[in-house]
Amino acid sequence: MLPSLGCHAHRFACVYRAGKSVTFDADSTILKYMNILVIGGAGYIGSHVARELLDRGHRVTVFDNLSSGLRENLFQEAAFVHGDMIRYEQLVQSMNGMDGAVYLAAFKAVGESMVKPEKYSVNNIVGAVNLLNAASETGLKYIIFSSSAAVYGEPAYLPIDEKHPTNPENYYGFTKLEIEKFLSWYDRLRGIRCASLRYFNAAGYDVKGRIKGLEQNPANLIPIIMETACGTRGGLQIFGGDYDTPDGTCIRDYIHVSDLAAAHALALDYISANGKSITVNLGSEKGSSVREVLETARRVTGKPIPAAVSDRRPGDPAKLTASAALARELLGWEAKHSGLETLIKTSWDAYNQA
Ligand code: WQD
């Protein structure tokens, strides 16, 4: 038995909200405040997305199997279902009465995906197919999908725009690209509108400090630097110091998770208002090297953060930066919090308090 969803289970049960206007806009077709299932909403990015949707007045239900998500990332104003997308009936039950879903739940460790493809096939691909079939069955109209810059593979040119060829170099990126294709078929055949959001390097923590759950065993640069600053790790390995970049270390496009979260809400508005699906990059359009990130972290934290250059990590391109022109144009979105200083400061606030 799943827990009761209260008013979240009834699409039109909450038409009036305390002190707020009606749910429908003038033409009675576009829902302003929606019932949204945030699948993976207890995770790092998911909790920021849930917070943003709540802040904008949507009714949120978080659906999460807590394999990497954390109870401390849940909000009182959101309902919670401890469920797994692999269990189709659970998903259907939770999607009844929902207008849209944000689909974040996925395994995302690039290295692991190359040695355990089966795990990624089941969780990422089967999960996505379940979501789409459940959307058909329940009449869910909108899906916001966490895609990734990993769909592009080795860059043929920079900055990468959405027309760049897609040629993933790891199994994780392959799963994201395949899911995008499933979504576009279900758009065509079932009228389910979707926004595929291709994230570059997500980083930082809620700028208002409301999200405190730290990722377990992180594999990404900034959380590793934070753990080193806290003393829970001995030091940072800099993967390669001889790249063809100004300081010899790799350059990436770090995008603040609060900026990402805002884009999810805007994408939901866009696909519901325009009745069409979109695929857009989300990046800051600024490149930062590993050394720049490290030096900023040393300055902001006041900690020495020991680091040493080691071998290159296989599969790392020297430089990756996004063009986010399409997100600006379609969504009116821009990265507001993605300066290196803010990325590090908000991360440090979360790690330092933990
Ligand atoms: C950033 C830079 C490393 C760790 C990954 C996925 C990508 C997307 C974002 C989800 C690189 C260097 C890292 C360390 C280091 N994910 N580094 N020492 O690989 O750019 O992107 O996350 O969709 O698909 O591939 O991110 O944080 O692992 O690395 O020197 O201990 O930091 O070499 O240059 P990456 P990352």
Residues whose N, C-alpha, C, O or C-beta is under 5 A from the ligand:
A	BS01	WQD	V110 S147 S148 A150 Y199 F200 N201 A219 N220 L221 I224 Q237 I238 F239 C250 R252 V290 R313 D316
